[in-house]
Amino acid sequence: MVNILVSDAMSEEGLAPLLNADNVNVVQTNASEVDDLSQFDALLVRSQTKVDAQLIDKMTNLKIIARAGVGVDNIDIDAATSHGIVVINAPDGNTISTAEHTFAMIASLVRNIPQATSSIKAGNWKRSAFQGRELNNKTLGIVGMGRIGSEIAKRAKAFNMKVKAFDPFLAKQRAEKMGIESVSLEEILETCDIITVHTPLTKQTRGLINNDNLATTKKGVFLVNCARGGIIDESALANYLDKGHVAGVALDVFEVEPPEAHPLLAYEQVIATPHIAASTKEAQLNVATQVAEEVLHFFEGKPAQSS
Ligand code: MLT
């Protein structure tokens, strides 16, 4: 019998390959609620469960950790590796949802839609208070041109935006084919009207946009982070909002989640969502199905795939 712990909420339909399999026992509850974690052979998580060395130490029979999503930054990969535990993810199941949410945030940001909604619901009718900006002819800077960045570029082109992208792995030819420009991070910062980040969070990308290089951005720039909290330094954002240099910020992610009484949330020019870019019925079905099938393959002795 293979014992599987699903520690974060996941699509029931997506988990069907595991729930319907013979000789597989699936327990759906948070790891913190389980007394004997040594009974489990597999652990399935989204981003809420922090799979740190302490948790891994308690799961003495664990063979595989599956992340129903892209980022594996909530998993201590070194600790898993040192215990011989395989880590897999679902690299593309939520690409479209995340790109659509990012684009919705960009459009909401430049048109003040969340602020105007709150205002009208409070009984106001302030038409002149919410004058926005067009996306037409503006330059969007995309930092990180993986799956999600590429989908955002397509949507930006449909809005007649110019697109500049920075990614060390972006070939000039591919950029040309997409009708976008491959440029340096410096050029993105200096020339773009709206900048959105789509890199993983690593030692190299933490604080990629920070107090020093924000100074080189255009006055009135809009910044968007629907990737991982910390890629754009939060205190630097507050600093440049205070200076009136940054016109607006859209955040789906935070350095610490949940952010609770976060200073950035007090700014009228900051719009935010609670890490829901990938939270659609479609994406959650995709990622849960992807990891459920992979875990099943793993216990059948077939090779696991990852990003
Ligand atoms: C991801 O890494 O896939 C997203 O942030 C979505 C999530 O955390 O569920």
py3Dmol code that shows the C-alpha trace and the ligand (Angstrom):
import py3Dmol

protein = """\
ATOM      1  CA  MET A   1       0.000   0.000   0.000  1.00  0.00           C
ATOM      2  CA  VAL A   2       1.287   3.470  -0.940  1.00  0.00           C
ATOM      3  CA  ASN A   3       0.334   6.157   1.596  1.00  0.00           C
ATOM      4  CA  ILE A   4      -0.024   9.676   0.249  1.00  0.00           C
ATOM      5  CA  LEU A   5      -0.492  12.890   2.216  1.00  0.00           C
ATOM      6  CA  VAL A   6      -2.134  15.788   0.366  1.00  0.00           C
ATOM      7  CA  SER A   7      -1.287  18.664   2.684  1.00  0.00           C
ATOM      8  CA  ASP A   8      -2.840  21.622   0.786  1.00  0.00           C
ATOM      9  CA  ALA A   9      -6.293  21.945  -0.773  1.00  0.00           C
ATOM     10  CA  MET A  10      -6.277  20.456  -4.291  1.00  0.00           C
ATOM     11  CA  SER A  11      -8.765  19.754  -7.030  1.00  0.00           C
ATOM     12  CA  GLU A  12     -10.585  16.512  -6.138  1.00  0.00           C
ATOM     13  CA  GLU A  13     -11.108  15.802  -9.832  1.00  0.00           C
ATOM     14  CA  GLY A  14      -7.408  16.321 -10.491  1.00  0.00           C
ATOM     15  CA  LEU A  15      -6.471  13.874  -7.741  1.00  0.00           C
ATOM     16  CA  ALA A  16      -8.730  11.190  -9.287  1.00  0.00           C
ATOM     17  CA  PRO A  17      -5.834   9.130 -10.722  1.00  0.00           C
ATOM     18  CA  LEU A  18      -4.594   8.634  -7.143  1.00  0.00           C
ATOM     19  CA  LEU A  19      -7.997   8.406  -5.449  1.00  0.00           C
ATOM     20  CA  ASN A  20      -9.101   5.672  -7.888  1.00  0.00           C
ATOM     21  CA  ALA A  21      -5.847   3.703  -7.926  1.00  0.00           C
ATOM     22  CA  ASP A  22      -5.570   0.283  -6.310  1.00  0.00           C
ATOM     23  CA  ASN A  23      -3.265  -0.028  -3.332  1.00  0.00           C
ATOM     24  CA  VAL A  24      -3.086   3.738  -2.819  1.00  0.00           C
ATOM     25  CA  ASN A  25      -4.335   5.405   0.344  1.00  0.00           C
ATOM     26  CA  VAL A  26      -4.802   9.190   0.113  1.00  0.00           C
ATOM     27  CA  VAL A  27      -5.101  11.345   3.254  1.00  0.00           C
ATOM     28  CA  GLN A  28      -6.143  14.953   2.621  1.00  0.00           C
ATOM     29  CA  THR A  29      -5.213  17.044   5.640  1.00  0.00           C
ATOM     30  CA  ASN A  30      -2.572  19.555   6.589  1.00  0.00           C
ATOM     31  CA  ALA A  31       0.727  17.981   7.660  1.00  0.00           C
ATOM     32  CA  SER A  32       0.555  19.921  10.941  1.00  0.00           C
ATOM     33  CA  GLU A  33      -2.613  17.963  11.855  1.00  0.00           C
ATOM     34  CA  VAL A  34      -0.980  14.525  11.501  1.00  0.00           C
ATOM     35  CA  ASP A  35       0.620  12.812  14.513  1.00  0.00           C
ATOM     36  CA  ASP A  36       2.568  10.115  12.706  1.00  0.00           C
ATOM     37  CA  LEU A  37       4.085  11.534   9.540  1.00  0.00           C
ATOM     38  CA  SER A  38       6.387   8.529   9.104  1.00  0.00           C
ATOM     39  CA  GLN A  39       3.515   6.534   7.535  1.00  0.00           C
ATOM     40  CA  PHE A  40       3.592   8.508   4.263  1.00  0.00           C
ATOM     41  CA  ASP A  41       5.460   7.582   1.092  1.00  0.00           C
ATOM     42  CA  ALA A  42       4.472  10.716  -0.837  1.00  0.00           C
ATOM     43  CA  LEU A  43       3.654  14.313   0.014  1.00  0.00           C
ATOM     44  CA  LEU A  44       1.597  16.560  -2.282  1.00  0.00           C
ATOM     45  CA  VAL A  45       1.579  20.327  -1.653  1.00  0.00           C
ATOM     46  CA  ARG A  46       0.735  23.669  -3.191  1.00  0.00           C
ATOM     47  CA  SER A  47       2.503  26.737  -1.782  1.00  0.00           C
ATOM     48  CA  GLN A  48       0.996  26.869   1.693  1.00  0.00           C
ATOM     49  CA  THR A  49       2.744  23.922   3.327  1.00  0.00           C
ATOM     50  CA  LYS A  50       6.344  24.812   4.088  1.00  0.00           C
ATOM     51  CA  VAL A  51       8.277  21.640   3.401  1.00  0.00           C
ATOM     52  CA  ASP A  52      11.308  22.481   5.511  1.00  0.00           C
ATOM     53  CA  ALA A  53      14.056  20.220   6.887  1.00  0.00           C
ATOM     54  CA  GLN A  54      12.096  19.717  10.122  1.00  0.00           C
ATOM     55  CA  LEU A  55       9.037  18.362   8.297  1.00  0.00           C
ATOM     56  CA  ILE A  56      11.212  16.218   6.016  1.00  0.00           C
ATOM     57  CA  ASP A  57      13.006  14.743   9.074  1.00  0.00           C
ATOM     58  CA  LYS A  58       9.649  13.658  10.501  1.00  0.00           C
ATOM     59  CA  MET A  59       8.602  11.975   7.233  1.00  0.00           C
ATOM     60  CA  THR A  60      11.066   9.119   7.551  1.00  0.00           C
ATOM     61  CA  ASN A  61       9.526   6.994   4.773  1.00  0.00           C
ATOM     62  CA  LEU A  62       9.000   9.792   2.273  1.00  0.00           C
ATOM     63  CA  LYS A  63      10.086   9.004  -1.285  1.00  0.00           C
ATOM     64  CA  ILE A  64       8.604  11.816  -3.332  1.00  0.00           C
ATOM     65  CA  ILE A  65       7.395  15.407  -2.823  1.00  0.00           C
ATOM     66  CA  ALA A  66       5.088  16.744  -5.524  1.00  0.00           C
ATOM     67  CA  ARG A  67       4.393  20.450  -5.895  1.00  0.00           C
ATOM     68  CA  ALA A  68       1.070  21.158  -7.631  1.00  0.00           C
ATOM     69  CA  GLY A  69       2.356  24.364  -9.209  1.00  0.00           C
ATOM     70  CA  VAL A  70       5.549  25.808 -10.636  1.00  0.00           C
ATOM     71  CA  GLY A  71       7.649  27.343  -7.852  1.00  0.00           C
ATOM     72  CA  VAL A  72       9.370  24.916  -5.489  1.00  0.00           C
ATOM     73  CA  ASP A  73      10.634  27.660  -3.169  1.00  0.00           C
ATOM     74  CA  ASN A  74       8.456  26.342  -0.316  1.00  0.00           C
ATOM     75  CA  ILE A  75      10.413  23.079  -0.425  1.00  0.00           C
ATOM     76  CA  ASP A  76      13.881  22.621   1.079  1.00  0.00           C
ATOM     77  CA  ILE A  77      15.380  20.894  -1.950  1.00  0.00           C
ATOM     78  CA  ASP A  78      18.758  20.317  -0.252  1.00  0.00           C
ATOM     79  CA  ALA A  79      17.111  18.571   2.704  1.00  0.00           C
ATOM     80  CA  ALA A  80      14.970  16.467   0.343  1.00  0.00           C
ATOM     81  CA  THR A  81      17.988  15.535  -1.782  1.00  0.00           C
ATOM     82  CA  SER A  82      20.075  14.596   1.243  1.00  0.00           C
ATOM     83  CA  HIS A  83      17.314  12.139   2.228  1.00  0.00           C
ATOM     84  CA  GLY A  84      17.149  10.757  -1.331  1.00  0.00           C
ATOM     85  CA  ILE A  85      13.642  12.179  -1.840  1.00  0.00           C
ATOM     86  CA  VAL A  86      12.558  13.052  -5.377  1.00  0.00           C
ATOM     87  CA  VAL A  87      10.953  16.487  -5.881  1.00  0.00           C
ATOM     88  CA  ILE A  88       8.635  17.100  -8.850  1.00  0.00           C
ATOM     89  CA  ASN A  89       6.418  19.991  -9.900  1.00  0.00           C
ATOM     90  CA  ALA A  90       3.716  20.821 -12.446  1.00  0.00           C
ATOM     91  CA  PRO A  91       5.593  23.228 -14.687  1.00  0.00           C
ATOM     92  CA  ASP A  92       2.927  24.306 -17.149  1.00  0.00           C
ATOM     93  CA  GLY A  93      -0.532  23.562 -15.771  1.00  0.00           C
ATOM     94  CA  ASN A  94      -1.152  27.097 -14.522  1.00  0.00           C
ATOM     95  CA  THR A  95       0.707  29.160 -17.136  1.00  0.00           C
ATOM     96  CA  ILE A  96      -2.384  30.588 -18.828  1.00  0.00           C
ATOM     97  CA  SER A  97      -4.166  31.419 -15.582  1.00  0.00           C
ATOM     98  CA  THR A  98      -1.115  33.207 -14.216  1.00  0.00           C
ATOM     99  CA  ALA A  99      -0.599  35.153 -17.448  1.00  0.00           C
ATOM    100  CA  GLU A 100      -4.276  36.137 -17.585  1.00  0.00           C
ATOM    101  CA  HIS A 101      -4.236  37.269 -13.954  1.00  0.00           C
ATOM    102  CA  THR A 102      -1.080  39.317 -14.512  1.00  0.00           C
ATOM    103  CA  PHE A 103      -2.641  40.995 -17.519  1.00  0.00           C
ATOM    104  CA  ALA A 104      -5.836  41.668 -15.542  1.00  0.00           C
ATOM    105  CA  MET A 105      -3.683  43.276 -12.837  1.00  0.00           C
ATOM    106  CA  ILE A 106      -1.899  45.455 -15.410  1.00  0.00           C
ATOM    107  CA  ALA A 107      -5.207  46.638 -16.904  1.00  0.00           C
ATOM    108  CA  SER A 108      -6.728  47.200 -13.440  1.00  0.00           C
ATOM    109  CA  LEU A 109      -3.664  49.115 -12.303  1.00  0.00           C
ATOM    110  CA  VAL A 110      -3.539  51.651 -15.115  1.00  0.00           C
ATOM    111  CA  ARG A 111      -7.324  52.229 -14.997  1.00  0.00           C
ATOM    112  CA  ASN A 112      -7.663  52.322 -11.163  1.00  0.00           C
ATOM    113  CA  ILE A 113     -10.402  49.701 -11.327  1.00  0.00           C
ATOM    114  CA  PRO A 114     -10.079  48.365  -7.737  1.00  0.00           C
ATOM    115  CA  GLN A 115      -9.985  51.907  -6.298  1.00  0.00           C
ATOM    116  CA  ALA A 116     -12.971  53.030  -8.391  1.00  0.00           C
ATOM    117  CA  THR A 117     -14.907  49.918  -7.372  1.00  0.00           C
ATOM    118  CA  SER A 118     -14.312  50.605  -3.666  1.00  0.00           C
ATOM    119  CA  SER A 119     -15.302  54.239  -4.169  1.00  0.00           C
ATOM    120  CA  ILE A 120     -18.594  53.581  -5.970  1.00  0.00           C
ATOM    121  CA  LYS A 121     -19.498  50.861  -3.458  1.00  0.00           C
ATOM    122  CA  ALA A 122     -18.976  53.433  -0.707  1.00  0.00           C
ATOM    123  CA  GLY A 123     -21.683  55.561  -2.352  1.00  0.00           C
ATOM    124  CA  ASN A 124     -19.411  57.945  -4.288  1.00  0.00           C
ATOM    125  CA  TRP A 125     -19.566  58.994  -7.941  1.00  0.00           C
ATOM    126  CA  LYS A 126     -16.081  60.437  -8.512  1.00  0.00           C
ATOM    127  CA  ARG A 127     -15.504  60.308 -12.255  1.00  0.00           C
ATOM    128  CA  SER A 128     -12.538  62.672 -12.367  1.00  0.00           C
ATOM    129  CA  ALA A 129     -10.714  61.011  -9.453  1.00  0.00           C
ATOM    130  CA  PHE A 130      -9.938  57.892 -11.460  1.00  0.00           C
ATOM    131  CA  GLN A 131      -8.495  59.091 -14.729  1.00  0.00           C
ATOM    132  CA  GLY A 132      -6.322  56.287 -16.051  1.00  0.00           C
ATOM    133  CA  ARG A 133      -3.785  55.552 -18.779  1.00  0.00           C
ATOM    134  CA  GLU A 134      -4.104  53.662 -22.045  1.00  0.00           C
ATOM    135  CA  LEU A 135      -2.034  50.554 -22.661  1.00  0.00           C
ATOM    136  CA  ASN A 136      -2.012  51.337 -26.387  1.00  0.00           C
ATOM    137  CA  ASN A 137       1.543  52.273 -27.531  1.00  0.00           C
ATOM    138  CA  LYS A 138       2.994  51.931 -24.023  1.00  0.00           C
ATOM    139  CA  THR A 139       6.103  49.826 -23.490  1.00  0.00           C
ATOM    140  CA  LEU A 140       5.776  46.749 -21.328  1.00  0.00           C
ATOM    141  CA  GLY A 141       8.966  45.336 -19.837  1.00  0.00           C
ATOM    142  CA  ILE A 142       8.887  41.636 -19.051  1.00  0.00           C
ATOM    143  CA  VAL A 143      11.639  40.335 -16.790  1.00  0.00           C
ATOM    144  CA  GLY A 144      11.792  36.564 -17.322  1.00  0.00           C
ATOM    145  CA  MET A 145      10.538  35.157 -20.607  1.00  0.00           C
ATOM    146  CA  GLY A 146       9.626  31.622 -19.613  1.00  0.00           C
ATOM    147  CA  ARG A 147       6.191  30.145 -20.215  1.00  0.00           C
ATOM    148  CA  ILE A 148       4.291  32.842 -18.298  1.00  0.00           C
ATOM    149  CA  GLY A 149       6.309  35.803 -19.605  1.00  0.00           C
ATOM    150  CA  SER A 150       5.790  34.587 -23.175  1.00  0.00           C
ATOM    151  CA  GLU A 151       1.998  34.349 -22.733  1.00  0.00           C
ATOM    152  CA  ILE A 152       1.928  37.874 -21.285  1.00  0.00           C
ATOM    153  CA  ALA A 153       3.878  39.156 -24.292  1.00  0.00           C
ATOM    154  CA  LYS A 154       1.207  37.742 -26.641  1.00  0.00           C
ATOM    155  CA  ARG A 155      -1.558  39.480 -24.699  1.00  0.00           C
ATOM    156  CA  ALA A 156       0.358  42.762 -24.629  1.00  0.00           C
ATOM    157  CA  LYS A 157       0.810  42.633 -28.406  1.00  0.00           C
ATOM    158  CA  ALA A 158      -2.964  42.225 -28.767  1.00  0.00           C
ATOM    159  CA  PHE A 159      -3.314  45.515 -26.850  1.00  0.00           C
ATOM    160  CA  ASN A 160      -0.890  47.172 -29.288  1.00  0.00           C
ATOM    161  CA  MET A 161       1.822  47.545 -26.665  1.00  0.00           C
ATOM    162  CA  LYS A 162       5.548  47.523 -27.437  1.00  0.00           C
ATOM    163  CA  VAL A 163       7.169  44.663 -25.573  1.00  0.00           C
ATOM    164  CA  LYS A 164      10.736  44.508 -24.315  1.00  0.00           C
ATOM    165  CA  ALA A 165      11.945  41.413 -22.525  1.00  0.00           C
ATOM    166  CA  PHE A 166      14.961  40.538 -20.447  1.00  0.00           C
ATOM    167  CA  ASP A 167      15.925  36.913 -20.093  1.00  0.00           C
ATOM    168  CA  PRO A 168      19.452  35.499 -20.387  1.00  0.00           C
ATOM    169  CA  PHE A 169      17.953  32.511 -22.254  1.00  0.00           C
ATOM    170  CA  LEU A 170      15.894  34.520 -24.743  1.00  0.00           C
ATOM    171  CA  ALA A 171      17.359  34.043 -28.210  1.00  0.00           C
ATOM    172  CA  LYS A 172      17.197  37.093 -30.491  1.00  0.00           C
ATOM    173  CA  GLN A 173      15.529  35.020 -33.193  1.00  0.00           C
ATOM    174  CA  ARG A 174      12.739  33.880 -30.886  1.00  0.00           C
ATOM    175  CA  ALA A 175      12.176  37.465 -29.737  1.00  0.00           C
ATOM    176  CA  GLU A 176      11.974  38.659 -33.351  1.00  0.00           C
ATOM    177  CA  LYS A 177       9.493  35.907 -34.185  1.00  0.00           C
ATOM    178  CA  MET A 178       7.307  37.059 -31.295  1.00  0.00           C
ATOM    179  CA  GLY A 179       7.550  40.691 -32.404  1.00  0.00           C
ATOM    180  CA  ILE A 180       9.273  41.758 -29.197  1.00  0.00           C
ATOM    181  CA  GLU A 181      12.726  43.144 -28.341  1.00  0.00           C
ATOM    182  CA  SER A 182      15.282  41.223 -26.304  1.00  0.00           C
ATOM    183  CA  VAL A 183      17.107  43.766 -24.129  1.00  0.00           C
ATOM    184  CA  SER A 184      19.143  44.105 -20.930  1.00  0.00           C
ATOM    185  CA  LEU A 185      17.577  44.537 -17.498  1.00  0.00           C
ATOM    186  CA  GLU A 186      19.026  48.045 -17.490  1.00  0.00           C
ATOM    187  CA  GLU A 187      17.161  48.919 -20.682  1.00  0.00           C
ATOM    188  CA  ILE A 188      13.902  47.534 -19.266  1.00  0.00           C
ATOM    189  CA  LEU A 189      14.325  49.697 -16.179  1.00  0.00           C
ATOM    190  CA  GLU A 190      15.252  52.843 -18.072  1.00  0.00           C
ATOM    191  CA  THR A 191      12.695  52.723 -20.871  1.00  0.00           C
ATOM    192  CA  CYS A 192       9.531  50.809 -19.915  1.00  0.00           C
ATOM    193  CA  ASP A 193       6.222  52.300 -18.768  1.00  0.00           C
ATOM    194  CA  ILE A 194       5.109  49.115 -17.037  1.00  0.00           C
ATOM    195  CA  ILE A 195       7.454  46.428 -15.707  1.00  0.00           C
ATOM    196  CA  THR A 196       6.326  42.932 -14.746  1.00  0.00           C
ATOM    197  CA  VAL A 197       8.571  40.230 -13.275  1.00  0.00           C
ATOM    198  CA  HIS A 198       8.297  36.501 -14.086  1.00  0.00           C
ATOM    199  CA  THR A 199      11.402  34.802 -12.726  1.00  0.00           C
ATOM    200  CA  PRO A 200      11.651  32.174  -9.998  1.00  0.00           C
ATOM    201  CA  LEU A 201      12.777  33.446  -6.599  1.00  0.00           C
ATOM    202  CA  THR A 202      16.440  32.512  -6.176  1.00  0.00           C
ATOM    203  CA  LYS A 203      19.497  34.047  -4.495  1.00  0.00           C
ATOM    204  CA  GLN A 204      20.149  35.834  -7.793  1.00  0.00           C
ATOM    205  CA  THR A 205      16.632  37.203  -8.288  1.00  0.00           C
ATOM    206  CA  ARG A 206      15.835  38.260  -4.713  1.00  0.00           C
ATOM    207  CA  GLY A 207      15.851  42.060  -4.813  1.00  0.00           C
ATOM    208  CA  LEU A 208      16.443  42.061  -8.588  1.00  0.00           C
ATOM    209  CA  ILE A 209      14.550  45.356  -8.654  1.00  0.00           C
ATOM    210  CA  ASN A 210      15.725  47.321  -5.666  1.00  0.00           C
ATOM    211  CA  ASN A 211      16.376  50.704  -4.118  1.00  0.00           C
ATOM    212  CA  ASP A 212      19.399  51.346  -6.354  1.00  0.00           C
ATOM    213  CA  ASN A 213      18.083  50.385  -9.770  1.00  0.00           C
ATOM    214  CA  LEU A 214      14.551  51.750  -9.224  1.00  0.00           C
ATOM    215  CA  ALA A 215      16.238  55.149  -9.452  1.00  0.00           C
ATOM    216  CA  THR A 216      16.898  54.471 -13.145  1.00  0.00           C
ATOM    217  CA  THR A 217      13.221  53.833 -13.996  1.00  0.00           C
ATOM    218  CA  LYS A 218      10.996  56.412 -15.690  1.00  0.00           C
ATOM    219  CA  LYS A 219       9.058  58.701 -13.371  1.00  0.00           C
ATOM    220  CA  GLY A 220       5.484  57.399 -13.388  1.00  0.00           C
ATOM    221  CA  VAL A 221       6.479  53.762 -13.935  1.00  0.00           C
ATOM    222  CA  PHE A 222       4.044  50.981 -12.951  1.00  0.00           C
ATOM    223  CA  LEU A 223       5.422  47.791 -11.370  1.00  0.00           C
ATOM    224  CA  VAL A 224       3.803  44.370 -11.234  1.00  0.00           C
ATOM    225  CA  ASN A 225       4.785  41.255  -9.286  1.00  0.00           C
ATOM    226  CA  CYS A 226       2.637  38.169  -9.756  1.00  0.00           C
ATOM    227  CA  ALA A 227       5.641  35.821  -9.541  1.00  0.00           C
ATOM    228  CA  ARG A 228       7.251  35.649  -6.089  1.00  0.00           C
ATOM    229  CA  GLY A 229       7.435  38.130  -3.234  1.00  0.00           C
ATOM    230  CA  GLY A 230      10.887  39.681  -2.913  1.00  0.00           C
ATOM    231  CA  ILE A 231      11.876  39.787  -6.603  1.00  0.00           C
ATOM    232  CA  ILE A 232      10.965  43.466  -6.356  1.00  0.00           C
ATOM    233  CA  ASP A 233      12.180  44.679  -2.990  1.00  0.00           C
ATOM    234  CA  GLU A 234       9.109  45.747  -0.986  1.00  0.00           C
ATOM    235  CA  SER A 235      10.771  48.489   1.056  1.00  0.00           C
ATOM    236  CA  ALA A 236      12.203  49.967  -2.157  1.00  0.00           C
ATOM    237  CA  LEU A 237       8.675  50.066  -3.605  1.00  0.00           C
ATOM    238  CA  ALA A 238       7.423  51.964  -0.553  1.00  0.00           C
ATOM    239  CA  ASN A 239      10.351  54.354  -0.839  1.00  0.00           C
ATOM    240  CA  TYR A 240       9.680  55.171  -4.511  1.00  0.00           C
ATOM    241  CA  LEU A 241       5.909  55.425  -3.954  1.00  0.00           C
ATOM    242  CA  ASP A 242       6.644  57.948  -1.198  1.00  0.00           C
ATOM    243  CA  LYS A 243       8.835  59.942  -3.580  1.00  0.00           C
ATOM    244  CA  GLY A 244       5.981  60.012  -6.131  1.00  0.00           C
ATOM    245  CA  HIS A 245       8.299  58.311  -8.627  1.00  0.00           C
ATOM    246  CA  VAL A 246       6.398  55.018  -8.952  1.00  0.00           C
ATOM    247  CA  ALA A 247       2.838  55.644 -10.159  1.00  0.00           C
ATOM    248  CA  GLY A 248       1.348  52.336  -9.113  1.00  0.00           C
ATOM    249  CA  VAL A 249       2.083  48.797  -8.014  1.00  0.00           C
ATOM    250  CA  ALA A 250       0.180  45.545  -8.504  1.00  0.00           C
ATOM    251  CA  LEU A 251       1.073  42.620  -6.260  1.00  0.00           C
ATOM    252  CA  ASP A 252      -0.237  39.073  -6.115  1.00  0.00           C
ATOM    253  CA  VAL A 253       2.682  37.872  -3.994  1.00  0.00           C
ATOM    254  CA  PHE A 254       4.529  39.074  -0.899  1.00  0.00           C
ATOM    255  CA  GLU A 255       7.843  38.465   0.825  1.00  0.00           C
ATOM    256  CA  VAL A 256       5.871  37.008   3.754  1.00  0.00           C
ATOM    257  CA  GLU A 257       2.482  35.430   3.068  1.00  0.00           C
ATOM    258  CA  PRO A 258      -0.063  36.214   4.312  1.00  0.00           C
ATOM    259  CA  PRO A 259       1.256  39.795   4.516  1.00  0.00           C
ATOM    260  CA  GLU A 260      -1.159  40.845   7.308  1.00  0.00           C
ATOM    261  CA  ALA A 261      -0.833  44.579   8.099  1.00  0.00           C
ATOM    262  CA  HIS A 262       1.639  45.187   5.283  1.00  0.00           C
ATOM    263  CA  PRO A 263       2.717  48.842   4.863  1.00  0.00           C
ATOM    264  CA  LEU A 264       2.338  48.652   1.047  1.00  0.00           C
ATOM    265  CA  LEU A 265      -1.356  47.786   1.392  1.00  0.00           C
ATOM    266  CA  ALA A 266      -1.978  51.216   2.909  1.00  0.00           C
ATOM    267  CA  TYR A 267      -1.085  52.991  -0.362  1.00  0.00           C
ATOM    268  CA  GLU A 268      -3.981  54.019  -2.623  1.00  0.00           C
ATOM    269  CA  GLN A 269      -1.744  53.347  -5.658  1.00  0.00           C
ATOM    270  CA  VAL A 270      -1.120  49.722  -4.646  1.00  0.00           C
ATOM    271  CA  ILE A 271      -3.561  47.066  -5.792  1.00  0.00           C
ATOM    272  CA  ALA A 272      -3.249  43.536  -4.487  1.00  0.00           C
ATOM    273  CA  THR A 273      -4.624  40.012  -4.584  1.00  0.00           C
ATOM    274  CA  PRO A 274      -3.840  37.137  -2.190  1.00  0.00           C
ATOM    275  CA  HIS A 275      -1.569  34.936  -4.381  1.00  0.00           C
ATOM    276  CA  ILE A 276      -4.425  33.835  -6.617  1.00  0.00           C
ATOM    277  CA  ALA A 277      -2.868  34.153 -10.082  1.00  0.00           C
ATOM    278  CA  ALA A 278      -2.981  30.383 -10.517  1.00  0.00           C
ATOM    279  CA  SER A 279      -6.272  29.925  -8.699  1.00  0.00           C
ATOM    280  CA  THR A 280      -8.677  29.036 -11.459  1.00  0.00           C
ATOM    281  CA  LYS A 281     -10.732  25.882 -11.795  1.00  0.00           C
ATOM    282  CA  GLU A 282      -8.838  25.044 -14.978  1.00  0.00           C
ATOM    283  CA  ALA A 283      -5.319  25.579 -13.615  1.00  0.00           C
ATOM    284  CA  GLN A 284      -5.980  23.731 -10.388  1.00  0.00           C
ATOM    285  CA  LEU A 285      -7.402  20.778 -12.291  1.00  0.00           C
ATOM    286  CA  ASN A 286      -4.347  20.801 -14.582  1.00  0.00           C
ATOM    287  CA  VAL A 287      -1.705  20.948 -11.849  1.00  0.00           C
ATOM    288  CA  ALA A 288      -3.418  18.399  -9.586  1.00  0.00           C
ATOM    289  CA  THR A 289      -3.862  15.978 -12.505  1.00  0.00           C
ATOM    290  CA  GLN A 290      -0.243  16.491 -13.580  1.00  0.00           C
ATOM    291  CA  VAL A 291       1.228  15.702 -10.151  1.00  0.00           C
ATOM    292  CA  ALA A 292      -1.253  12.886  -9.412  1.00  0.00           C
ATOM    293  CA  GLU A 293      -0.266  11.125 -12.645  1.00  0.00           C
ATOM    294  CA  GLU A 294       3.437  11.725 -12.018  1.00  0.00           C
ATOM    295  CA  VAL A 295       3.254  10.336  -8.484  1.00  0.00           C
ATOM    296  CA  LEU A 296       1.401   7.290  -9.757  1.00  0.00           C
ATOM    297  CA  HIS A 297       4.049   6.765 -12.460  1.00  0.00           C
ATOM    298  CA  PHE A 298       6.766   7.123  -9.833  1.00  0.00           C
ATOM    299  CA  PHE A 299       5.356   4.279  -7.730  1.00  0.00           C
ATOM    300  CA  GLU A 300       4.891   2.212 -10.882  1.00  0.00           C
ATOM    301  CA  GLY A 301       8.623   2.591 -11.461  1.00  0.00           C
ATOM    302  CA  LYS A 302       8.328   4.946 -14.430  1.00  0.00           C
ATOM    303  CA  PRO A 303      10.627   8.002 -14.531  1.00  0.00           C
ATOM    304  CA  ALA A 304       9.207  11.216 -13.025  1.00  0.00           C
ATOM    305  CA  GLN A 305       9.296  14.410 -15.036  1.00  0.00           C
ATOM    306  CA  SER A 306       9.871  17.928 -13.726  1.00  0.00           C
ATOM    307  CA  SER A 307      10.488  21.414 -15.103  1.00  0.00           C
TER     308      SER A 307
END
"""
ligand_1 = """\
9
MLT
C 3.020 28.465 -8.609
O 4.187 28.477 -8.220
O 2.630 27.561 -9.350
C 2.066 29.514 -8.214
O 2.605 30.451 -7.383
C 0.746 28.998 -7.764
C 0.629 28.431 -6.386
O 1.392 28.710 -5.495
O -0.264 27.632 -6.172
"""
view = py3Dmol.view(width=600, height=400)
view.addModel(protein, "pdb")
view.setStyle({"model": 0}, {"cartoon": {"style": "trace"}})
view.addModel(ligand_1, "xyz")
view.setStyle({"model": 1}, {"stick": {}})
view.zoomTo()
view.show()
